[in-house]
Amino acid sequence: MYKAFMFSHILRHSEGDGVWWCVFMVLMAAAVMTRLHYITTPYNVVWDEAHFGKMVGWYINRTFFTDVHPPGGKLLLTLFGRLGGYNGTHSFAAPNVPYDGYQGIMHMRVGCALLGAGMVPLGFHSVWTLTHCLPSATIAATLIVFEVGTITLSKFILLDPPLFFFMMAAFHALTLTHALRHRPFSFAWWAALGYCGASLGCVMSVKFVGVFIVMLVGVHTALHLWTLLGNPHVSLVEFTKHLLARAVCLIVLPASIYISVFFIHDQLLDRAMTEFAAEEAHFSPGFQMHLKNSSLNNITQPRDVAYGSLITLRNANLAGVYLHSHNLTYPATRLPKNMQQVTGFRAKDLNNYFKVLFPEDDPDQSNGFYSGEVEWLRQGDWVRLYHLTTGALLSCGRNRSLVTRKHNIVYAKPYNLTKPENLEPYDVFKDETKTSRVSSATVTPWQMWRVHVEGGQAGARVSTLDSRIKFLCVPRHCALTWSLAPLPLSWGGGQAEITCSNNLQDPYTNWMVEQHVNPYVKNATYNHLRTSFVTRLVETHQVMTWVNARLKPAGEDRFNAHRPWMWPVCYKSQVWYDVNFRIVLLGNPLVFWVNLVFLLVAPAILLHHQYTVKRNKRHKEEDPERRERLVFACRWLLLGYLFHYLPFYTMDRILYYHHYFPALQFSSMLTGVVVGELLERLARRVPTKRATPVFTWALGIFIALIIYSFYLFCYVGYGHTTVSGFNPDNSTFRHLRAFEQWEI
């Protein structure tokens, strides 16, 4: 016992002594230097900087856009740019576009690098709080400092640095809250709980994967409350106070931050990109009316649809597409005759406009409208839909659709509606190039569509924006629908497939008239349809979820994507930049492999602890308090790793290497805890006089190996000058390749 006490006294320092602060400051300096090194190289757009840099410009210029991630991280990047004087005018069009002449862009990289450096003190102090062991905290921080992939992700304009920082801050706050559990309702306890809640709100505002750290904190909180509930010394009143404190700090506070971030996003982005932009077309008309420059902002148009009206039809579902056609045909090799394509298109476009015609009569006026009294489009009417810019009628064919084989194909058949000299489109089309009409005046039943107004009575009118309508092919009695399938890129450009479905109950057979032109019908206003902030908040999340669920690997992404089993073994790299300067995202292999080993050791420690507790076999020299701290640290760090890693096996979306790095930080802290414990046990096995030298040398060798591995691989992540394209046989780093999939 004396030997264990002396060794512990030598190696364990208080948080305020000189050695502790010296180690902390050295690690902090190393973190800043490793993140800021090569920060301006290359002075060009790198990888997803093209994505997020563009969004920063849109925020600065208040231009609406939609993204699959919450706005918190992008707003933080925007703040960095504005503090540096960036005016949001760089195009960020594609990787390798230079930054020359644009002030403030490097401030965004520096801001991200400093957030990445902030992970180190958070990791260091988290492990210190859990173990009160300076060597364990030092090892954990060293693994974070010298992890090459983490550095690469920390020094560019990406969402990963704020995500990592706030995730580490949330876990750090959790450790502080646990350490203060015996001082409930003290100022320090409230501060730690509030710090935890604020961090959770921030991390959820950056990326939805922040929900994993929310789950970890939630499980810890639930278990602690359960323990309090079963404690006979805690009254029901005191338990209720604990419950309310958690509700306020860990639910209300994070939710308030999260909603506030979206409110700022909503107030900033008040302008549409252009009148026909695709960004806002994901959203409902009521949402679009909120945006200046939008075609629906303060719009006045006829309330009810009449024969002869020019309309756009939008699918009435979430992120609905517009009915669209263009002067291209389906592949002749797969169909018996040339049929003009009819597709779903998300952007607003002149090719989205269709004219509503009587079943037999064509417009008799030179401007393309019918003479006489206005006749309204009603429930049960038969109509033809004429595509004005290509001069074709919407038709349903006997053939099966080319992608969704159980549906019938929908196409457009050329039709000579009027003589070319009479084709004088409305103001909307004055700059549109006219398409020559094919001589055809035959109308078939396959071009007849019966109108069905959802919930409408007999004779009910079709109302712009309000009515939900189906178009039923008269001979087949199938409904015009959006099949949700994309057309092949080779001939369909990846646009949405439009078909005719026999399932009349399918919600995707519902359409609405969005824009409506008819000079013979009185215009009305639609401000009553404008949505509130709460409605826009809900719709934004629906669209984000919808888009996120459709991020499937396609084309080249199928080869660049990574599967979760590859990540812990560092099996595959990812090339970020390769234009006379090559940057590759590859983690420090030694860090990955050491972490993998101790990810297996940690469960063994927990099982051994459970075994000794059940059989009351604790060693006489063992400090119960230290043992309790070790078990708690291993349990929650391992759980944090599993929460941030295992869910990816259930995801069907496209995944990349960088998705693993939040989990990696937990495994690095876990390695620090376990290695520190094992080194202490090793030192106890030797005579007292040699314990400190043995421990010091073992610790020094371990840290030296980590630093040496960083030295070997760092310029894979920082980048290095190249002369030509990548060649694995003459690469600068070919001698370091452990797997063929390492493109270094």
C-alpha positions in Angstrom: 0.0 0.0 0.0 2.9 2.4 0.8 4.4 1.7 -2.6 1.2 2.5 -4.4 0.7 5.6 -2.3 4.2 6.9 -3.1 3.9 6.2 -6.8 0.5 7.9 -7.0 1.9 10.9 -5.1 4.8 11.2 -7.6 2.7 10.9 -10.7 -0.6 12.6 -9.8 -0.6 16.4 -9.8 -3.3 18.9 -8.8 -4.9 21.0 -11.5 -3.2 24.2 -10.3 0.4 23.1 -10.0 3.2 24.1 -12.3 3.7 20.7 -14.0 0.0 20.4 -14.9 -0.1 23.9 -16.4 3.2 23.4 -18.2 1.9 20.2 -19.9 -1.4 21.9 -20.7 0.3 24.9 -22.3 2.7 22.8 -24.4 -0.1 20.7 -25.7 -2.2 23.8 -26.5 0.7 25.4 -28.3 1.2 22.2 -30.3 -2.5 22.1 -31.2 -2.4 25.7 -32.5 0.8 25.3 -34.5 -0.2 22.0 -36.1 -3.6 23.5 -37.2 -2.2 26.8 -38.5 0.8 25.3 -40.4 0.2 25.5 -44.2 -3.1 27.2 -43.5 -2.9 29.3 -46.7 -1.7 26.4 -48.9 -3.1 25.9 -51.4 -4.5 29.4 -51.9 -7.4 27.8 -53.8 -10.7 26.2 -53.2 -10.2 22.7 -51.7 -12.8 19.9 -51.7 -16.1 20.9 -49.9 -14.9 24.5 -49.5 -16.6 24.9 -52.8 -19.8 23.9 -51.1 -19.7 25.8 -47.8 -17.8 28.8 -49.1 -20.6 29.4 -51.5 -23.1 29.3 -48.7 -21.1 31.9 -46.7 -21.5 34.2 -49.7 -25.2 33.6 -49.9 -25.5 34.4 -46.2 -23.6 37.6 -46.6 -25.7 38.6 -49.6 -28.9 37.3 -47.9 -29.7 34.9 -50.7 -31.9 32.0 -49.9 -30.6 28.4 -50.3 -31.3 25.1 -48.8 -28.9 22.5 -47.3 -29.1 19.1 -45.6 -27.4 20.5 -42.5 -28.7 23.0 -39.9 -27.4 26.6 -40.3 -25.4 27.0 -37.1 -22.0 25.9 -38.5 -22.5 27.9 -41.7 -23.5 31.0 -39.7 -20.3 30.6 -37.6 -18.2 30.4 -40.8 -20.0 33.5 -42.1 -19.1 35.3 -38.8 -15.4 34.4 -39.4 -15.6 35.7 -42.9 -17.3 39.0 -42.0 -14.8 39.6 -39.2 -12.0 39.3 -41.8 -13.8 41.6 -44.2 -15.0 39.1 -46.7 -17.8 40.5 -48.9 -19.3 37.3 -50.2 -18.4 37.8 -53.9 -16.0 34.8 -54.5 -17.8 32.2 -56.7 -16.4 29.1 -55.0 -17.5 27.5 -58.2 -15.3 24.5 -58.1 -12.1 23.1 -56.5 -8.9 24.9 -57.6 -10.5 28.3 -58.1 -7.9 30.7 -56.7 -8.6 33.1 -53.7 -6.4 35.9 -55.0 -7.9 39.3 -54.6 -10.6 38.3 -52.0 -10.1 39.6 -48.5 -11.2 37.6 -45.5 -11.4 34.1 -46.9 -8.3 33.0 -44.9 -9.9 34.3 -41.8 -12.5 31.5 -42.2 -9.7 28.9 -42.4 -8.0 30.4 -39.4 -11.3 30.4 -37.4 -11.8 26.7 -38.3 -8.2 25.9 -37.3 -8.7 27.5 -33.9 -11.9 25.6 -33.3 -9.9 22.4 -34.2 -7.2 23.4 -31.8 -9.8 23.9 -29.1 -10.5 20.2 -29.2 -7.2 19.6 -27.5 -7.8 21.4 -24.2 -11.3 20.1 -24.1 -10.1 16.5 -24.5 -7.2 17.0 -22.1 -9.4 18.4 -19.3 -12.2 15.9 -20.0 -9.8 13.0 -19.3 -8.3 14.8 -16.4 -11.7 15.4 -14.8 -12.6 11.7 -15.3 -9.3 10.2 -14.0 -7.4 12.9 -12.1 -4.4 11.3 -13.9 -2.1 13.7 -15.7 -0.4 11.0 -17.9 -3.8 9.8 -19.1 -4.9 13.4 -20.0 -1.5 14.0 -21.7 -1.8 10.8 -23.8 -5.3 11.6 -24.9 -4.5 15.2 -25.8 -1.3 14.0 -27.7 -3.4 11.6 -29.8 -5.8 14.4 -30.7 -3.0 16.9 -31.4 -1.0 14.6 -33.8 -3.9 12.9 -35.6 -3.2 13.9 -39.2 -6.8 13.4 -40.5 -8.3 15.5 -37.7 -5.8 18.3 -38.6 -6.8 18.1 -42.3 -10.5 18.4 -41.4 -9.7 21.3 -39.0 -7.9 23.7 -41.4 -10.3 24.2 -44.2 -13.7 25.9 -44.5 -15.9 23.0 -43.5 -18.5 22.2 -40.9 -16.3 19.5 -39.2 -14.3 22.0 -37.0 -17.4 23.5 -35.3 -18.9 20.0 -35.1 -15.9 18.5 -33.4 -15.5 21.5 -31.0 -19.0 21.6 -29.8 -19.2 17.8 -29.5 -16.0 17.8 -27.3 -17.4 20.8 -25.3 -20.6 18.9 -24.6 -18.7 15.8 -23.4 -16.4 18.1 -21.3 -19.5 19.6 -19.7 -20.8 16.1 -19.0 -17.6 15.2 -17.1 -17.8 18.5 -15.1 -21.4 17.8 -14.3 -20.6 14.3 -13.1 -17.6 15.7 -11.0 -20.0 18.2 -9.3 -22.8 15.6 -8.6 -22.2 15.8 -4.9 -22.6 19.6 -4.9 -26.1 19.9 -6.5 -27.6 23.4 -7.1 -24.3 25.2 -6.3 -23.2 27.9 -8.7 -20.5 25.6 -10.3 -23.1 22.8 -10.8 -25.5 25.2 -12.5 -22.7 26.6 -14.7 -21.7 23.1 -15.7 -25.2 22.0 -16.5 -25.9 25.2 -18.5 -22.6 24.8 -20.3 -23.7 21.3 -21.2 -27.0 22.4 -22.5 -25.5 25.3 -24.5 -23.0 22.9 -26.1 -25.8 20.5 -27.0 -27.8 23.2 -28.7 -24.7 24.4 -30.6 -23.7 20.9 -31.8 -27.2 20.1 -33.0 -27.2 23.4 -34.9 -24.1 22.4 -36.9 -25.0 18.9 -38.1 -27.7 16.4 -37.3 -25.1 13.8 -36.2 -24.8 16.0 -33.1 -27.8 13.9 -32.0 -25.3 11.2 -31.0 -23.7 13.3 -28.2 -27.3 14.3 -27.2 -28.1 10.6 -26.8 -25.0 10.1 -24.7 -25.8 13.0 -22.4 -29.5 11.9 -22.3 -28.6 8.3 -21.2 -26.2 9.7 -18.5 -28.9 12.1 -17.2 -31.6 9.4 -17.2 -29.4 7.0 -15.2 -28.4 9.7 -12.7 -32.1 10.7 -12.2 -33.0 7.0 -11.8 -30.3 6.7 -9.1 -31.7 9.7 -7.3 -35.2 8.4 -7.5 -34.1 5.2 -5.8 -32.1 7.0 -3.1 -34.1 7.0 0.2 -32.1 10.1 1.3 -33.4 12.2 -1.6 -36.9 13.5 -1.0 -39.5 13.7 -3.8 -39.3 17.5 -3.7 -35.5 17.5 -4.2 -35.8 14.9 -7.0 -38.4 17.2 -8.7 -35.9 20.1 -8.4 -33.3 17.9 -10.1 -35.7 16.9 -12.8 -36.7 20.5 -13.5 -33.1 21.6 -13.6 -32.3 19.0 -16.2 -35.4 19.9 -18.2 -34.5 23.6 -18.3 -30.8 23.2 -18.9 -30.7 20.1 -21.1 -34.0 20.5 -23.1 -35.3 24.1 -23.0 -31.8 25.7 -23.3 -30.6 23.6 -26.3 -33.9 23.8 -28.0 -33.9 27.6 -27.6 -30.5 27.9 -29.1 -31.4 25.5 -32.0 -34.6 27.4 -32.8 -32.8 30.8 -32.5 -30.2 29.7 -35.0 -32.9 28.8 -37.5 -34.7 32.1 -36.8 -31.5 34.0 -37.6 -31.2 31.9 -40.8 -34.8 32.6 -41.7 -34.4 36.4 -41.2 -31.1 36.6 -43.1 -32.1 34.7 -46.1 -35.0 36.7 -47.4 -34.2 36.9 -51.1 -34.6 34.3 -53.8 -31.6 33.7 -56.1 -33.5 34.5 -59.2 -37.2 34.4 -60.3 -36.7 30.9 -61.7 -34.1 29.5 -59.2 -34.3 25.9 -58.0 -33.3 26.5 -54.4 -36.6 27.7 -53.2 -38.6 25.3 -55.5 -38.2 22.6 -52.9 -40.6 24.6 -50.7 -44.3 25.2 -50.7 -45.8 28.3 -52.4 -46.6 29.8 -48.9 -42.9 29.5 -48.0 -41.8 31.0 -51.3 -44.0 34.0 -50.8 -41.7 35.0 -47.9 -38.8 35.5 -50.3 -38.1 38.7 -52.1 -37.5 38.3 -55.9 -39.4 35.0 -55.8 -41.9 34.6 -58.6 -44.6 34.1 -55.9 -43.7 37.1 -53.7 -46.7 39.5 -53.7 -48.0 37.6 -56.7 -51.4 38.5 -58.2 -53.0 36.0 -60.6 -56.4 34.6 -61.4 -58.0 32.7 -58.6 -59.8 30.0 -60.6 -58.5 28.2 -63.7 -60.3 28.6 -67.0 -60.0 27.0 -70.4 -57.3 28.7 -72.3 -55.3 29.5 -69.2 -51.5 29.0 -69.1 -50.5 27.2 -65.9 -47.6 25.4 -64.2 -48.4 22.2 -62.4 -46.5 21.3 -59.2 -46.8 18.0 -57.4 -48.6 18.8 -54.2 -46.2 16.7 -52.0 -43.1 17.7 -50.0 -40.4 19.0 -52.4 -42.8 18.5 -55.3 -41.5 18.7 -58.8 -43.0 20.7 -61.7 -44.6 19.0 -64.7 -42.1 19.7 -67.4 -41.3 18.9 -71.1 -38.6 19.7 -73.5 -37.7 19.1 -77.1 -36.0 15.7 -76.5 -37.4 12.2 -77.0 -37.2 9.0 -75.1 -34.7 6.5 -76.4 -35.9 5.1 -79.8 -34.2 1.8 -79.0 -36.6 1.1 -76.1 -39.9 2.5 -77.6 -41.7 1.8 -80.9 -41.8 5.4 -81.9 -40.3 8.8 -81.0 -42.0 10.2 -78.0 -41.2 13.6 -76.5 -40.0 13.4 -72.9 -42.2 14.5 -70.1 -40.3 14.8 -66.8 -40.5 16.3 -63.3 -38.2 19.4 -62.9 -37.5 21.1 -59.6 -36.4 24.5 -61.0 -38.9 27.0 -62.2 -38.6 27.1 -66.0 -40.5 28.3 -69.1 -40.8 24.7 -70.1 -43.0 24.1 -67.1 -46.0 26.0 -68.6 -49.0 24.1 -70.1 -52.1 25.5 -71.7 -55.5 24.1 -70.6 -57.6 23.2 -73.8 -61.1 22.0 -74.4 -61.3 18.3 -75.4 -62.0 19.2 -79.1 -61.9 23.0 -79.8 -58.6 24.9 -80.2 -58.2 28.6 -79.3 -59.7 30.8 -82.0 -58.0 34.1 -81.1 -54.6 35.2 -82.4 -53.2 35.5 -78.8 -54.0 31.9 -78.1 -57.1 32.3 -76.0 -60.8 31.4 -76.6 -63.3 34.0 -77.5 -66.6 34.3 -75.7 -67.5 33.9 -72.0 -64.9 32.5 -69.7 -65.5 28.8 -69.0 -64.1 27.5 -65.7 -62.2 24.3 -65.3 -64.4 22.1 -63.0 -64.6 18.7 -61.3 -65.0 15.9 -63.8 -64.1 18.0 -66.9 -62.1 16.5 -69.7 -59.1 18.6 -70.8 -56.0 18.5 -73.0 -52.8 19.9 -71.7 -50.8 21.7 -74.4 -47.0 22.3 -73.9 -46.6 25.7 -75.5 -42.9 26.0 -76.0 -42.6 22.6 -77.9 -46.1 22.5 -79.4 -47.1 19.1 -78.0 -50.0 17.6 -76.1 -49.6 15.6 -72.9 -50.3 12.0 -73.7 -50.4 8.6 -71.9 -49.1 5.6 -73.8 -49.8 1.9 -73.8 -46.2 1.2 -73.2 -44.7 0.7 -69.7 -42.6 3.5 -68.3 -38.9 3.0 -68.8 -37.9 3.1 -65.1 -41.0 2.3 -63.0 -42.2 -0.6 -65.1 -45.6 -1.1 -63.4 -46.7 2.4 -64.6 -47.6 3.6 -68.1 -45.4 6.0 -69.9 -46.3 9.7 -70.2 -45.1 11.6 -73.2 -45.8 14.7 -75.3 -47.1 14.3 -78.9 -46.5 17.2 -81.3 -49.7 19.0 -82.3 -50.3 21.8 -84.7 -52.4 24.0 -82.5 -52.3 27.2 -84.6 -50.5 28.6 -87.6 -46.9 29.7 -86.8 -47.7 33.3 -87.7 -50.4 33.4 -85.0 -48.1 32.2 -82.2 -47.6 35.3 -80.2 -47.0 34.2 -76.6 -47.8 36.2 -73.6 -45.4 38.5 -71.9 -43.8 35.6 -70.0 -42.6 34.1 -73.3 -41.6 37.2 -75.3 -37.9 36.3 -75.2 -38.5 32.5 -75.7 -37.3 31.0 -79.0 -40.3 29.5 -80.7 -40.3 25.8 -81.6 -41.5 24.8 -85.0 -44.8 22.8 -84.9 -45.1 19.4 -86.5 -48.0 19.1 -88.8 -50.5 17.1 -86.8 -54.1 17.8 -86.0 -55.2 14.4 -84.8 -56.4 14.2 -81.2 -56.6 10.8 -79.6 -58.3 9.6 -76.4 -54.8 9.1 -74.9 -54.5 12.9 -74.8 -57.7 13.4 -72.8 -57.4 13.9 -69.1 -60.3 13.9 -66.6 -60.0 16.4 -63.8 -60.7 15.2 -60.3 -60.6 17.8 -57.5 -59.7 16.2 -54.1 -62.6 16.8 -51.7 -64.5 18.8 -54.3 -68.2 18.6 -55.0 -69.7 18.1 -58.5 -69.0 21.2 -60.5 -66.3 22.5 -58.1 -63.9 24.9 -59.7 -60.1 24.3 -59.8 -58.5 27.0 -57.7 -54.9 28.2 -58.1 -52.7 27.1 -55.3 -55.6 25.9 -53.2 -57.0 22.9 -55.1 -55.4 19.5 -55.1 -56.2 17.8 -58.4 -55.6 14.5 -60.2 -55.4 14.1 -64.0 -56.9 10.8 -65.0 -56.1 9.4 -68.5 -59.6 8.8 -69.9 -59.1 5.4 -71.7 -56.8 3.9 -69.1 -58.2 5.5 -65.9 -54.7 5.9 -64.5 -53.5 9.1 -62.8 -50.6 11.4 -63.8 -48.0 10.9 -61.0 -44.4 11.5 -59.9 -42.9 8.1 -59.5 -40.1 9.4 -57.3 -37.6 7.6 -59.5 -34.9 9.5 -61.4 -34.4 9.1 -65.1 -31.0 7.9 -66.3 -28.4 10.6 -66.6 -27.4 9.4 -70.1 -30.7 10.5 -71.7 -32.9 11.9 -69.0 -30.4 14.2 -67.2 -31.4 12.7 -63.9 -34.7 14.5 -63.9 -37.7 13.0 -62.1 -39.8 10.4 -63.9 -43.5 11.3 -64.6 -45.8 8.3 -65.2 -49.4 7.3 -65.2 -50.3 5.1 -62.2 -53.2 2.8 -61.6 -53.0 3.5 -57.9 -55.4 6.4 -57.7 -54.9 6.7 -53.9 -51.1 7.4 -54.3 -50.5 10.9 -52.8 -48.0 11.6 -55.5 -50.9 11.7 -58.0 -52.0 15.0 -56.5 -51.0 18.2 -58.3 -51.7 21.9 -57.8 -51.7 24.9 -60.1 -48.9 27.2 -58.9 -48.7 29.9 -61.5 -51.6 31.0 -63.7 -51.7 33.4 -66.6 -55.1 34.5 -68.2 -55.6 38.1 -69.1 -59.4 37.6 -69.3 -59.8 36.6 -65.7 -59.5 39.0 -62.8 -56.4 38.7 -60.7 -56.4 38.0 -56.9 -53.8 38.2 -54.1 -52.5 35.3 -52.1 -51.0 36.8 -49.0 -53.3 34.7 -46.9 -51.1 31.7 -47.9 -47.9 33.2 -46.5 -46.5 30.9 -43.8 -45.4 31.8 -40.3 -41.9 31.3 -39.0 -43.0 28.1 -37.1 -44.5 26.7 -40.3 -41.4 27.5 -42.2 -39.3 25.9 -39.5 -41.2 22.7 -39.7 -41.2 22.6 -43.5 -37.5 23.3 -43.6 -36.9 20.2 -41.5 -39.1 18.2 -43.6 -37.2 19.2 -46.8 -33.9 18.6 -45.1 -34.9 15.2 -44.1 -36.3 14.4 -47.5 -33.1 15.5 -49.3 -30.8 13.8 -46.8 -32.7 10.5 -47.3 -31.9 10.7 -51.0 -28.2 11.2 -50.8 -27.4 7.8 -52.4 -24.1 7.0 -54.0 -24.2 7.5 -57.7 -21.7 7.7 -60.5 -18.2 8.5 -59.3 -19.4 8.7 -55.7 -19.9 5.0 -55.7 -16.1 4.6 -55.9 -15.3 7.5 -53.5 -17.7 6.5 -50.8 -16.5 4.5 -47.8 -18.2 1.9 -45.7 -18.1 2.0 -41.8 -16.0 -1.2 -41.5 -13.2 0.5 -43.3 -12.8 3.4 -40.9 -11.3 2.0 -37.7 -8.6 0.2 -39.6 -7.8 3.2 -41.7 -8.4 1.1 -44.8 -9.0 3.7 -47.4 -7.9 7.3 -48.1 -9.8 10.1 -49.8 -8.2 12.5 -52.3 -9.2 16.1 -51.6 -7.0 18.1 -54.0 -4.7 17.1 -56.8 -3.7 20.0 -59.0 0.0 20.4 -58.8 -0.5 20.0 -55.1 -1.9 16.9 -53.5 -3.9 16.7 -50.3 -5.3 13.3 -49.1 -7.5 12.7 -46.1 -5.8 9.9 -44.3 -5.7 9.5 -40.5 -2.5 8.9 -38.6 -2.4 5.1 -39.0 -0.6 4.5 -35.7 -3.3 6.5 -33.8 -6.1 4.5 -35.6 -4.5 1.1 -34.9 -3.5 1.9 -31.3 -7.1 3.1 -30.7 -8.5 0.0 -32.2 -6.4 -2.2 -29.8 -7.6 -0.3 -26.7 -11.2 -0.3 -27.9 -10.9 -4.0 -27.3 -9.0 -3.6 -24.0 -11.6 -1.3 -22.5 -14.5 -3.8 -22.5 -12.1 -6.3 -20.9 -11.4 -3.9 -18.1 -15.1 -3.4 -17.6 -15.8 -7.1 -17.5 -12.9 -7.7 -15.1 -14.3 -5.0 -12.8 -17.8 -6.6 -12.9 -16.2 -10.0 -12.1 -14.3 -8.6 -9.1 -17.4 -6.8 -7.8 -19.6 -9.9 -8.0 -17.0 -12.0 -6.3 -15.7 -9.3 -3.9 -12.1 -9.9 -5.1 -10.7 -6.4 -5.1 -6.9 -6.1 -4.7 -5.8 -4.9 -1.3 -3.5 -2.2 -2.9 -6.2 -0.9 -5.1 -7.7 2.6 -4.4 -11.5 2.2 -4.7 -12.0 5.8 -5.7 -9.4 5.6 -8.5 -11.0 2.3 -9.6 -14.4 3.9 -9.7 -13.1 6.8 -11.9 -11.4 4.4 -14.3 -14.6 2.3 -14.7 -16.7 5.4 -15.2 -14.3 6.8 -17.8 -14.1 3.6 -19.7 -17.8 3.0 -19.7 -18.8 6.5 -21.0 -16.0 7.0 -23.4 -16.7 3.5 -24.9 -20.4 4.3 -25.1 -19.6 7.7 -26.7 -17.6 5.9 -29.3 -20.3 3.4 -30.0 -23.0 6.0 -30.2 -20.9 7.9 -32.8 -19.9 4.9 -34.9 -22.5 2.1 -34.9 -25.4 4.1 -36.2 -23.6 4.5 -39.6 -24.2 0.8 -40.2 -27.9 1.5 -40.4 -27.6 4.4 -42.8 -28.4 3.9 -46.5 -27.1 7.3 -47.5 -23.7 8.1 -49.0 -20.9 7.9 -46.4 -17.3 9.3 -46.4 -14.2 8.9 -44.3 -14.8 12.1 -42.4 -18.0 10.7 -40.8 -15.7 8.6 -38.5 -13.7 11.4 -37.0 -16.2 12.3 -34.2 -16.0 8.7 -33.0 -12.2 8.8 -33.3 -12.0 11.6 -30.7 -13.8 9.3 -28.1 -11.5 6.4 -28.9 -8.4 8.7 -28.5 -9.6 9.8 -25.1 -10.4 6.2 -24.2 -6.9 5.1 -25.2 -5.5 7.9 -23.0 -7.4 6.5 -20.0 -6.5 2.9 -20.6 -2.8 3.4 -21.5 -2.4 5.7 -18.5 -3.8 2.9 -16.3 -1.7 0.2 -17.8 1.5 2.2 -17.5 0.8 2.8 -13.9 0.2 -0.9 -13.3 3.4 -1.6 -15.1 5.4 0.8 -12.9 3.9 -0.8 -9.8 5.4 -4.1 -10.8 9.0 -2.8 -10.4 10.8 -1.7 -7.3 9.8 1.7 -5.9 13.0 3.4 -6.8 12.6 2.4 -10.5 8.9 3.0 -10.7 9.1 6.6 -11.8 11.9 6.1 -14.4 10.1 3.1 -15.9 6.8 5.0 -16.1 8.5 8.1 -17.5 10.4 6.1 -20.2 7.3 4.1 -21.2 5.2 7.2 -21.4 7.9 9.0 -23.3 8.4 6.2 -25.8 4.6 6.0 -26.5 4.3 9.7 -27.1 7.5 9.7 -29.2 6.1 7.0 -31.5 2.9 9.0 -32.0 4.9 12.1 -32.8 7.1 10.2 -35.2 4.1 8.7 -37.0 2.8 12.3 -37.3 6.2 13.3 -38.8 5.9 10.5 -41.4 2.3 11.2 -42.5 1.7 14.9 -41.8 2.4 16.1 -45.4 -0.2 13.6 -46.7 -2.7 15.8 -44.9 -1.1 19.2 -45.1 -0.4 18.6 -48.8 2.7 18.5 -51.0 3.8 19.8 -54.4 3.4 17.4 -57.3 4.5 17.6 -60.9 2.0 15.3 -62.6 -1.0 13.1 -61.7 -0.8 10.5 -59.0 1.3 7.4 -59.7 1.5 4.8 -57.0 4.9 3.5 -58.2 6.8 6.8 -57.9 4.8 8.6 -55.2 6.8 10.4 -52.5 4.9 8.3 -49.8 4.8 5.0 -51.6 7.0 3.4 -48.9 4.4 4.2 -46.3 1.4 2.5 -48.0 0.0 -0.2 -45.8 -3.0 -0.8 -48.1 -3.4 -0.5 -51.8 -6.4 1.8 -51.2 -4.1 4.4 -49.7 -3.7 6.9 -52.6 -0.6 8.5 -51.1 
